[in-house]
Amino acid sequence: MRLGHGQVLSKGGAEGIQCLSRIGEGLGVAIKVEDGTSRAKHAVALHLLEQLDWLTPASLEELRQHHLRPADHLRLDVLGELRFT
């Protein structure tokens, strides 16, 4: 929400729930990821925020770095990425 500059509200919940809304527009979005994973709900939320033009490109990239990249302490061989086309 900090990166939304007071214009976007976001609330995550258990079992893959994420809700987004834009202040003053009367519009909200609820996401439910069937398997309950947070990585999938974050990817969907970021895609929607981009499509709705609710965040700046810089804010979206900062969120992608935080939510869609494996943590530095993990020793993983990353062979792909999570994204929408």
N, C-alpha and C positions, 0 to 999 in steps of 0.2 A: 504494500500500500504506500510505503514511503516513496517508491519510484513513480507512483501515479500522481504525485503532486496534489494530493487532496481531491482528486477527481475519480479515483477508482477504489472500490472496496473489494476485499477478497477475504474469504473465510474458508479454511479447509476443515474437514472433519474426518472421522474414522471411516474405514472401509471404502476409501477412494472417492470421497465427496469433496468437491471444490465449488464454491459459489463466487460469482463475480458480479459487480454492478457498477454502473456509472452514475455518479451523483448528479441529480438534476435532470436526468433523461428518462427516468421511469423504466429503465431497461435493466434486466438482470439475466444471468445465465447460470444454470446449475449443471455440473458435470458429475457423472457417476461412472467410475471405472469398475467393471465387473469383478476383476480379480483383486481389487482393493489397493493396488500399488500406488505409491505417491509419485513415482517417476512418470508414469503414464498420465496421471491427472495433471501434472505440471506441464508436460508437453502439450496436451490438449489446451490447457488454459493459456499458455503462451501463444499458441497458434491462433486462438480466438481473439486474444488481446491485440495481436498484430492485424488480423483481418478486420476487426472493428475499429482499428486506428485509435485505440484508447491509450496507448503508451508510445513514447518516442522510440526511435530505433536504438538509441543509446541505452535506454532503460530496458528494452527487450533483450539486448545483448548481455547486459549485466545479469539479468535474471536467467538467461540461458547458461551463462558461465556458472552460476551458482546451483541451478537445479538440474541441468542436463549433462553435466560433466562428472565423471567419476572423481571421488575425493582423492587428493594427492597422496594420502597415506595408504591407499589401496595399491597393491602390486598386481595390476591387470594388464593384459595385452588387449588393447582396445582395437577391435577389428571393424567397427562400423560406428554409426551414430544414430540417434533417435531424432527424426525430423518428419515434417509433413511436406508433401509436394503438391 
